[in-house]
């Protein structure tokens, strides 16, 4: 079997923590790198997101891990939102719905936030909490609570025709500060979450600091799975 490499874009910028920053989107190595092997069909996989930043980030992971015989496309449409208690359920439903709609392999992502003292609240309902509650409302819910631990859970679901949907997750732990008052912001969750190893909440971090909070564990597992099953 003979393989050839084809890369449509060669842009590189050194970064100490992550391959891409929304503050400086030109931060990709071998974007859209395509590895084609003769005698093997090229698979089309759509990442279902309307967020161009997220899609560019996905492209960088596929290029970094030299995913073979895959044409990665952006499925720029919304999927139905279900009422569920976990981001895994939401991501799987969205992925299977999009797979059936397109008739091809798809990737969907979802994120949840859990406060352990509140039995996992708010879960996948982050955007509603950002709309309805202020940072100080969250602090009031935690009055007299000794457990201040919390975490983000990022989920990727990969759904391919005729195959069992695969789930890949990454958890980012942290705490809710013991402050009596926090400045109001439209990003309530970011205002109350202090990632493990840091002394400030997400809303008070620079873009570079925020990039250092997250890693690509879930994407690494996903692209490794796609490589192995290709």
Secondary structure, DSSP 8 states (H G I E B T S, - for coil): --EEEEES-------SS-S-BTTB----SSTTEEEEETTS--EEEEEE-S-HHHHHHHHHHHHHTT-BSEEEEEE-S-------SSHHHHHHHHHHHHHHHHTSEEEEEEEEEEEGGGTTEEET-HHHHHHH--HHHHHHHTTT----EEEEEEEEEEE-TTS--EEEEEEEEEEE---S-----S-HHHHHEEETT-SS-GGGS-HHHHHHH---HHHHHHHHHHHHH-
